[in-house]
């Protein structure tokens, strides 16, 4: 899988996720491109936590749509499962909304 957006390039070799940028984002790499290689199991955990955060903040649907619109060739798997993921997100948001705003009769006491 690989993903390119602007000056940022990410790719996987099935063991590590490699992240590279040609633009400075901090004083540490002010004058040159920078990159890092992170073991995939660590990134898998991060991806799971980030997806949960996107669900919690209501941004998961938009993130999936933006990834699909990017035209990156790393989106093949996402394209295959997009409909099911978007359905899951819609169901999740309905459940979250219902639990955040319970029906008034659910708090009624009949005693």
DSSP file (Angstrom, degrees, kcal/mol; ACC not computed):
  #  RESIDUE AA STRUCTURE BP1 BP2  ACC     N-H-->O    O-->H-N    N-H-->O    O-->H-N    TCO  KAPPA ALPHA  PHI   PSI    X-CA   Y-CA   Z-CA
    1    1 A X              0   0    0      0, 0.0    11,-2.5     0, 0.0     2,-0.3   0.000 360.0 360.0 360.0 141.7    0.0    0.0    0.0
    2    2 A X  E     -A   11   0A   0      9,-0.2    72,-0.6     2,-0.0     2,-0.4  -0.982 360.0-166.9-143.6 158.0    1.2    3.5   -0.7
    3    3 A X  E     -A   10   0A   0      7,-3.1     7,-3.0    -2,-0.3     2,-0.4  -0.985   1.7-172.0-147.5 129.5   -0.3    7.0   -0.3
    4    4 A X  E     +A    9   0A   0     -2,-0.4     2,-0.3     5,-0.2     5,-0.2  -0.990  11.3 164.0-127.2 128.5    0.9   10.2   -1.7
    5    5 A X  E >   -A    8   0A   0      3,-2.7     3,-2.3    -2,-0.4     2,-0.2  -0.907  63.7 -50.5-145.9 115.0   -0.5   13.6   -0.8
    6    6 A X  T 3  S-     0   0    0     -2,-0.3    -1,-0.0     1,-0.3    15,-0.0  -0.407 123.2 -16.7  60.9-123.4    1.3   16.8   -1.5
    7    7 A X  T 3  S+     0   0    0     -2,-0.2    15,-1.8    -3,-0.1     2,-0.4   0.248 119.1  94.6 -97.9  13.2    4.8   16.6   -0.2
    8    8 A X  E <   -AB   5  21A   0     -3,-2.3    -3,-2.7    13,-0.2     2,-0.4  -0.900  49.7-176.0-111.4 133.0    4.0   13.6    2.0
    9    9 A X  E     +AB   4  20A   0     11,-2.9    11,-2.5    -2,-0.4     2,-0.4  -0.993   2.0 179.9-130.8 126.9    4.6   10.0    0.9
   10   10 A X  E     +AB   3  19A   0     -7,-3.0    -7,-3.1    -2,-0.4     2,-0.3  -0.975   8.8 163.4-124.1 138.9    3.7    6.9    2.9
   11   11 A X  E     -AB   2  18A   0      7,-1.9     7,-3.2    -2,-0.4     2,-0.4  -0.992  24.4-138.7-152.6 158.0    4.2    3.3    1.9
   12   12 A X  E     - B   0  17A   0    -11,-2.5     5,-0.2    -2,-0.3    -2,-0.0  -0.919  11.4-170.3-118.2 140.8    4.3   -0.2    3.4
   13   13 A X        -     0   0    0      3,-1.8     4,-0.1    -2,-0.4    -1,-0.1   0.106  61.9-100.5-109.3  19.2    6.6   -3.0    2.7
   14   14 A X  S    S+     0   0    0      2,-0.3     3,-0.1   -13,-0.1    -2,-0.0   0.334 119.7  52.0  75.7  -2.4    4.4   -5.4    4.8
   15   15 A X  S    S+     0   0    0      1,-0.4    25,-2.5    25,-0.1     2,-0.3   0.589 114.9  22.6-123.1 -33.1    6.8   -5.1    7.8
   16   16 A X  E     - C   0  39A   0     23,-0.3    -3,-1.8    24,-0.1     2,-0.5  -0.966  64.1-132.1-136.8 150.3    7.2   -1.3    8.3
   17   17 A X  E     -BC  12  38A   0     21,-3.3    21,-2.9    -2,-0.3     2,-0.5  -0.920  26.7-154.9 -98.8 128.3    5.3    1.8    7.4
   18   18 A X  E     -BC  11  37A   0     -7,-3.2    -7,-1.9    -2,-0.5     2,-0.5  -0.902   8.7-169.1-107.5 128.8    7.6    4.4    5.9
   19   19 A X  E     +BC  10  36A   0     17,-2.8    17,-2.1    -2,-0.5     2,-0.4  -0.974   9.7 173.3-120.5 127.7    6.7    8.1    6.1
   20   20 A X  E     -BC   9  35A   0    -11,-2.5   -11,-2.9    -2,-0.5     2,-0.4  -0.981   9.1-176.6-133.9 145.4    8.6   10.7    4.2
   21   21 A X  E     -BC   8  34A   0     13,-2.4    13,-2.1    -2,-0.4   -13,-0.2  -0.997  19.1-159.7-138.2 143.1    8.1   14.4    3.7
   22   22 A X  S    S+     0   0    0    -15,-1.8     2,-0.3    -2,-0.4   -14,-0.1   0.483  76.4  73.9 -97.6  -4.0   10.0   16.8    1.5
   23   23 A X  S    S-     0   0    0    -16,-0.3     2,-0.3    11,-0.1    11,-0.2  -0.845  88.0-109.0-111.7 147.8    8.8   19.9    3.4
   24   24 A X        +     0   0    0     -2,-0.3     6,-0.1     6,-0.3     3,-0.1  -0.563  35.4 168.9 -73.4 129.7   10.0   21.0    6.8
   25   25 A X        +     0   0    0     -2,-0.3     2,-0.3     1,-0.2    -1,-0.1   0.343  69.2  17.7-118.1   0.5    7.4   20.6    9.6
   26   26 A X  S >  S-     0   0    0      1,-0.0     3,-1.4     3,-0.0    -1,-0.2  -0.980  84.0-100.2-161.0 162.9    9.7   21.2   12.5
   27   27 A X  G >  S+     0   0    0     -2,-0.3     3,-1.1     1,-0.3     4,-0.2   0.756 113.1  72.4 -60.1 -22.5   13.0   22.8   13.3
   28   28 A X  G 3  S+     0   0    0      1,-0.3    -1,-0.3     2,-0.1     3,-0.1   0.804 112.9  23.3 -65.7 -28.6   14.5   19.3   13.4
   29   29 A X  G X  S+     0   0    0     -3,-1.4     3,-1.0     1,-0.1    -1,-0.3  -0.124  81.6 137.5-127.2  38.1   14.3   18.9    9.6
   30   30 A X  T <  S+     0   0    0     -3,-1.1    -6,-0.3     1,-0.2    -1,-0.1   0.809  77.0  30.9 -55.4 -37.2   14.2   22.5    8.6
   31   31 A X  T 3  S+     0   0    0     -4,-0.2     2,-0.3    -3,-0.1    -1,-0.2   0.378 119.0  35.3-109.9   4.8   16.6   22.2    5.6
   32   32 A X  S <  S-     0   0    0     -3,-1.0     2,-0.0    -9,-0.0    -1,-0.0  -0.975  84.1 -83.9-154.0 163.9   16.0   18.7    4.2
   33   33 A X        -     0   0    0     -2,-0.3     2,-0.3    -9,-0.1   -11,-0.2  -0.327  45.3-158.5 -65.2 153.6   13.5   16.0    3.6
   34   34 A X  E     +C   21   0A   0    -13,-2.1   -13,-2.4   -11,-0.2     2,-0.3  -0.967  13.9 173.3-138.0 153.1   12.9   13.7    6.5
   35   35 A X  E     -C   20   0A   0     -2,-0.3     2,-0.3   -15,-0.2   -15,-0.2  -0.977  11.0-164.4-153.8 166.0   11.5   10.2    7.0
   36   36 A X  E     -C   19   0A   0    -17,-2.1   -17,-2.8    -2,-0.3     2,-0.5  -0.986  13.3-143.6-151.2 152.0   10.9    7.4    9.5
   37   37 A X  E     -C   18   0A   0     -2,-0.3     2,-0.4   -19,-0.2   -19,-0.2  -0.988  20.1-173.8-121.5 124.8   10.2    3.7    9.4
   38   38 A X  E     -C   17   0A   0    -21,-2.9   -21,-3.3    -2,-0.5     5,-0.1  -0.964  32.9-104.2-123.1 132.9    7.8    2.3   12.0
   39   39 A X  E >>  -C   16   0A   0     -2,-0.4     4,-1.6   -23,-0.2     3,-0.9  -0.267  30.5-126.2 -54.7 136.4    7.0   -1.4   12.5
   40   40 A X  H 3> S+     0   0    0    -25,-2.5     4,-3.2     1,-0.2     5,-0.2   0.845 105.6  61.4 -58.2 -38.5    3.5   -2.2   11.1
   41   41 A X  H 3> S+     0   0    0    -26,-0.3     4,-1.7     1,-0.2    -1,-0.2   0.876 106.5  48.1 -58.2 -33.3    2.1   -3.7   14.4
   42   42 A X  H <> S+     0   0    0     -3,-0.9     4,-2.0     2,-0.2    -1,-0.2   0.922 113.7  46.1 -68.9 -43.7    2.7   -0.3   16.1
   43   43 A X  H  X S+     0   0    0     -4,-1.6     4,-3.1     2,-0.2    -2,-0.2   0.846 107.7  57.9 -67.9 -33.4    1.0    1.5   13.2
   44   44 A X  H  X S+     0   0    0     -4,-3.2     4,-2.2     2,-0.2    -1,-0.2   0.927 107.7  46.9 -61.3 -44.0   -1.9   -1.0   13.2
   45   45 A X  H  X S+     0   0    0     -4,-1.7     4,-2.3    -5,-0.2    -2,-0.2   0.914 113.3  48.6 -62.8 -42.6   -2.6   -0.2   16.8
   46   46 A X  H  X S+     0   0    0     -4,-2.0     4,-3.1     1,-0.2     5,-0.2   0.922 109.8  52.1 -62.3 -43.9   -2.4    3.5   16.0
   47   47 A X  H  X S+     0   0    0     -4,-3.1     4,-2.5     1,-0.2    -2,-0.2   0.900 110.1  49.0 -60.4 -41.1   -4.8    3.1   13.0
   48   48 A X  H  X S+     0   0    0     -4,-2.2     4,-2.1     2,-0.2    -1,-0.2   0.926 114.2  44.8 -64.7 -44.5   -7.3    1.3   15.3
   49   49 A X  H  X S+     0   0    0     -4,-2.3     4,-2.2     2,-0.2    -2,-0.2   0.900 113.6  50.3 -67.0 -39.3   -7.1    4.0   17.9
   50   50 A X  H  X S+     0   0    0     -4,-3.1     4,-2.6     2,-0.2    -2,-0.2   0.902 109.0  51.4 -65.9 -40.6   -7.3    6.7   15.3
   51   51 A X  H  X S+     0   0    0     -4,-2.5     4,-2.4    -5,-0.2    -1,-0.2   0.920 110.0  49.9 -62.1 -42.0  -10.4    5.1   13.6
   52   52 A X  H  X S+     0   0    0     -4,-2.1     4,-2.6     1,-0.2    -1,-0.2   0.899 110.8  50.0 -61.8 -39.9  -12.1    5.0   17.0
   53   53 A X  H  X S+     0   0    0     -4,-2.2     4,-2.2     2,-0.2     6,-0.2   0.905 109.2  51.1 -64.9 -41.2  -11.2    8.6   17.6
   54   54 A X  H  X>S+     0   0    0     -4,-2.6     5,-2.4     2,-0.2     6,-1.2   0.891 111.5  48.4 -62.8 -39.3  -12.7    9.5   14.1
   55   55 A X  H ><5S+     0   0    0     -4,-2.4     3,-0.9     4,-0.2    -2,-0.2   0.939 111.1  50.5 -62.1 -47.2  -15.9    7.6   15.0
   56   56 A X  H 3<5S+     0   0    0     -4,-2.6    -2,-0.2     1,-0.2    -1,-0.2   0.862 115.0  42.1 -61.2 -38.1  -16.1    9.4   18.4
   57   57 A X  H 3<5S-     0   0    0     -4,-2.2    -1,-0.2    -5,-0.1    -2,-0.2   0.483 111.9-116.3 -89.9  -3.0  -15.7   12.9   16.8
   58   58 A X  T <<5S+     0   0    0     -3,-0.9     4,-0.3    -4,-0.6    -3,-0.2   0.719  86.0 111.6  77.4  20.6  -18.0   12.2   13.9
   59   59 A X     >< +     0   0    0     -5,-2.4     4,-2.0    -6,-0.2    -4,-0.2   0.396  42.7  92.9-106.9   1.7  -15.2   12.6   11.3
   60   60 A X  H  > S+     0   0    0     -6,-1.2     4,-2.3     1,-0.2     5,-0.2   0.916  84.9  51.0 -65.7 -44.0  -14.9    8.9   10.1
   61   61 A X  H  > S+     0   0    0      1,-0.2     4,-2.5     2,-0.2    -1,-0.2   0.936 112.3  46.7 -59.1 -47.8  -17.3    9.3    7.1
   62   62 A X  H  > S+     0   0    0     -4,-0.3     4,-2.5     1,-0.2    -1,-0.2   0.870 110.6  53.4 -63.4 -37.3  -15.5   12.4    5.9
   63   63 A X  H  X S+     0   0    0     -4,-2.0     4,-2.1     2,-0.2    -1,-0.2   0.907 110.6  46.3 -65.1 -41.6  -12.1   10.8    6.3
   64   64 A X  H  X S+     0   0    0     -4,-2.3     4,-2.4     2,-0.2    -2,-0.2   0.931 112.9  49.4 -66.4 -45.3  -13.1    7.8    4.2
   65   65 A X  H  X S+     0   0    0     -4,-2.5     4,-2.0     1,-0.2    -2,-0.2   0.913 111.7  49.2 -59.8 -43.3  -14.7   10.0    1.5
   66   66 A X  H  X S+     0   0    0     -4,-2.5     4,-0.9     1,-0.2    -1,-0.2   0.898 110.7  50.2 -64.6 -40.3  -11.5   12.1    1.3
   67   67 A X  H  < S+     0   0    0     -4,-2.1     3,-0.5     1,-0.2     5,-0.4   0.902 111.1  48.9 -64.7 -40.1   -9.3    9.1    1.1
   68   68 A X  H >< S+     0   0    0     -4,-2.4     3,-0.7     1,-0.2    -1,-0.2   0.855 111.0  50.4 -68.0 -34.1  -11.4    7.7   -1.8
   69   69 A X  H 3< S+     0   0    0     -4,-2.0    -1,-0.2     1,-0.2    -2,-0.2   0.652  91.0  80.1 -76.5 -15.7  -11.4   11.0   -3.6
   70   70 A X  T 3< S-     0   0    0     -4,-0.9    -1,-0.2    -3,-0.5    -2,-0.2   0.762  89.2-139.6 -67.1 -24.3   -7.6   11.3   -3.4
   71   71 A X    <   +     0   0    0     -3,-0.7     2,-0.1    -4,-0.4    -1,-0.1   0.590  44.6 155.6  76.8   9.1   -7.1    8.9   -6.3
   72   72 A X    >   -     0   0    0     -5,-0.4     3,-1.5     1,-0.1    -1,-0.2  -0.439  49.6-132.7 -70.5 142.9   -4.2    7.1   -4.6
   73   73 A X  G >  S+     0   0    0      1,-0.3     3,-0.7     2,-0.1    -1,-0.1   0.558 101.2  73.5 -74.6  -5.7   -3.5    3.6   -5.7
   74   74 A X  G 3  S+     0   0    0    -72,-0.6     3,-0.4     1,-0.2     4,-0.3   0.454  79.5  77.0 -80.6  -1.1   -3.3    2.5   -2.1
   75   75 A X  G <>  +     0   0    0     -3,-1.5     4,-3.0     1,-0.2     5,-0.2   0.357  58.7 103.9 -91.6   5.3   -7.1    2.9   -1.7
   76   76 A X  H <> S+     0   0    0     -3,-0.7     4,-1.9     1,-0.2    -1,-0.2   0.915  84.6  43.8 -55.8 -47.2   -8.0   -0.4   -3.5
   77   77 A X  H  > S+     0   0    0     -3,-0.4     4,-1.4     1,-0.2    -1,-0.2   0.897 113.8  51.4 -66.2 -39.6   -8.8   -2.2   -0.3
   78   78 A X  H  > S+     0   0    0     -4,-0.3     4,-1.0     1,-0.2     3,-0.3   0.914 108.1  52.2 -62.9 -42.1  -10.7    0.8    1.0
   79   79 A X  H  < S+     0   0    0     -4,-3.0     3,-0.4     1,-0.2     4,-0.4   0.893 106.8  53.8 -60.2 -39.7  -12.7    1.0   -2.2
   80   80 A X  H  < S+     0   0    0     -4,-1.9    -1,-0.2    -5,-0.2    -2,-0.2   0.834 122.2  28.6 -63.3 -32.6  -13.6   -2.7   -1.9
   81   81 A X  H  X S+     0   0    0     -4,-1.4     4,-2.5    -3,-0.3    -1,-0.2   0.323  88.7 105.0-112.5   5.8  -15.0   -2.2    1.7
   82   82 A X  H  X S+     0   0    0     -4,-1.0     4,-3.0    -3,-0.4     5,-0.3   0.900  79.3  51.2 -59.0 -45.5  -16.2    1.4    1.5
   83   83 A X  H  > S+     0   0    0     -4,-0.4     4,-2.1     1,-0.2    -1,-0.2   0.923 113.3  45.0 -60.3 -44.8  -19.9    0.7    1.3
   84   84 A X  H  > S+     0   0    0      2,-0.2     4,-2.4     1,-0.2    -1,-0.2   0.901 114.5  49.1 -66.4 -40.5  -19.8   -1.6    4.4
   85   85 A X  H  X S+     0   0    0     -4,-2.5     4,-2.6     2,-0.2    -2,-0.2   0.924 111.5  48.5 -64.3 -44.2  -17.6    0.8    6.3
   86   86 A X  H  X S+     0   0    0     -4,-3.0     4,-2.3     2,-0.2    -1,-0.2   0.872 111.6  50.2 -66.0 -35.9  -19.9    3.8    5.6
   87   87 A X  H  X S+     0   0    0     -4,-2.1     4,-2.5    -5,-0.3    -1,-0.2   0.921 110.8  49.9 -64.2 -43.8  -23.0    1.7    6.6
   88   88 A X  H  X S+     0   0    0     -4,-2.4     4,-2.8     1,-0.2    -2,-0.2   0.920 111.0  49.2 -59.1 -44.9  -21.2    0.7    9.8
   89   89 A X  H  X S+     0   0    0     -4,-2.6     4,-2.7     2,-0.2    -1,-0.2   0.916 110.4  50.2 -63.1 -43.5  -20.4    4.4   10.5
   90   90 A X  H  X S+     0   0    0     -4,-2.3     4,-1.9     2,-0.2    -1,-0.2   0.928 113.2  46.0 -60.9 -45.1  -24.0    5.5    9.8
   91   91 A X  H  X S+     0   0    0     -4,-2.5     4,-2.4     2,-0.2    -2,-0.2   0.906 112.4  51.5 -63.0 -41.8  -25.3    2.8   12.2
   92   92 A X  H  X S+     0   0    0     -4,-2.8     4,-2.9     1,-0.2    -2,-0.2   0.918 109.3  49.8 -60.9 -44.8  -22.7    3.7   14.8
   93   93 A X  H  X S+     0   0    0     -4,-2.7     4,-2.4     2,-0.2    -1,-0.2   0.868 109.9  50.8 -65.8 -36.0  -23.7    7.4   14.6
   94   94 A X  H  X S+     0   0    0     -4,-1.9     4,-2.4     2,-0.2    -1,-0.2   0.938 113.2  45.6 -64.5 -46.1  -27.4    6.5   15.0
   95   95 A X  H  X S+     0   0    0     -4,-2.4     4,-2.3     2,-0.2    -2,-0.2   0.912 113.6  49.4 -63.2 -42.2  -26.6    4.4   18.1
   96   96 A X  H  X S+     0   0    0     -4,-2.9     4,-1.9     1,-0.2    -1,-0.2   0.920 112.0  48.3 -63.6 -43.2  -24.4    7.1   19.5
   97   97 A X  H  X S+     0   0    0     -4,-2.4     4,-1.5     1,-0.2    -1,-0.2   0.904 111.4  50.3 -63.6 -41.8  -27.0    9.8   19.0
   98   98 A X  H  < S+     0   0    0     -4,-2.4    -1,-0.2     1,-0.2    -2,-0.2   0.885 112.4  46.5 -64.9 -38.8  -29.7    7.6   20.6
   99   99 A X  H  < S+     0   0    0     -4,-2.3     3,-0.5     1,-0.2    -1,-0.2   0.793 111.8  51.3 -75.6 -26.4  -27.6    6.9   23.7
  100  100 A X  H  < S+     0   0    0     -4,-1.9     2,-0.2     1,-0.3    -1,-0.2   0.775 121.4  33.2 -77.6 -26.1  -26.6   10.6   24.0
  101  101 A X  S  < S-     0   0    0     -4,-1.5    -1,-0.3    -5,-0.2    -2,-0.1  -0.617  84.0-168.2-129.5  71.2  -30.3   11.6   23.9
  102  102 A X        -     0   0    0     -3,-0.5    -3,-0.1    -2,-0.2     2,-0.1  -0.232  36.3 -92.8 -62.1 151.1  -32.3    8.9   25.5
  103  103 A X    >   -     0   0    0      1,-0.1     3,-2.1    -5,-0.1     4,-0.3  -0.399  33.7-123.7 -62.5 135.7  -36.1    9.0   25.1
  104  104 A X  G >  S+     0   0    0      1,-0.3     3,-1.6     2,-0.2     4,-0.1   0.813 108.7  61.5 -54.3 -33.3  -37.7   10.9   28.0
  105  105 A X  G >  S+     0   0    0      1,-0.3     3,-1.2     2,-0.2    -1,-0.3   0.714  88.3  72.1 -68.8 -17.4  -39.9    8.0   28.9
  106  106 A X  G <  S+     0   0    0     -3,-2.1    -1,-0.3     1,-0.2    -2,-0.2   0.671  99.3  47.5 -71.5 -13.8  -36.9    5.8   29.6
  107  107 A X  G <  S+     0   0    0     -3,-1.6    -1,-0.2    -4,-0.3     2,-0.2   0.333  85.6 119.4-104.5   5.9  -36.3    7.8   32.8
  108  108 A X    <   -     0   0    0     -3,-1.2     2,-0.5    -4,-0.1    -3,-0.0  -0.473  54.2-145.8 -75.0 139.6  -39.9    7.7   34.0
  109  109 A X        -     0   0    0     -2,-0.2    -2,-0.1     1,-0.1    -1,-0.0  -0.927  12.0-170.8-106.9 125.8  -40.5    6.0   37.3
  110  110 A X              0   0    0     -2,-0.5    -1,-0.1     1,-0.2    -2,-0.0   0.265 360.0 360.0 -96.7  11.0  -43.8    4.1   37.7
  111  111 A X              0   0    0      0, 0.0    -1,-0.2     0, 0.0    -2,-0.0   0.480 360.0 360.0 -88.4 360.0  -43.4    3.5   41.4
